[in-house]
Amino acid sequence: AIGKGHTGPVGTIALSPGTGNDIFAASASQDTTIKIWDFQLVPNQLSPLPLRPRLTQLSHDKDVNAVAVSPNAKLIASGSQDKTAKLWTVNDRELKLHAVLRGHRRGVWCVAFSP
């Protein structure tokens, strides 16, 4: 699949767990946004499928370095050069800011969920 829509370089992509039609990808970029992309896995697909973002969220004040999807696919974590990590709830219509984790001395380069 090929998704177009970020206006800056994409630095990170995370796939949601799941199968069939409920899979999505979260991407983050130097354009300070997180985008959610829905797609289907198509067996034996030879040519790339074009993607359009379902959601675009202005997420940080600087480049977004990291993104992760929770095991239940209901939360997204992001980390940025703005020295914050953020936790987002995700649904069909929006990403809603759930928490901001401040206090890092430098940019946040990795985020992860515990299984």
Sequence and secondary structure as in RCSB ss.txt:
>XXXX:A:sequence
AIGKGHTGPVGTIALSPGTGNDIFAASASQDTTIKIWDFQLVPNQLSPLPLRPRLTQLSHDKDVNAVAVSPNAKL
IASGSQDKTAKLWTVNDRELKLHAVLRGHRRGVWCVAFSP
>XXXX:A:secstr
 EE   SS EEEEEE S  GGG EEEEEETTSEEEEEE    TT  S  EE EEEEEE  SS EEEEEE TTSSE
EEEEETTS EEEEEE SS EEEEEEE   SS         
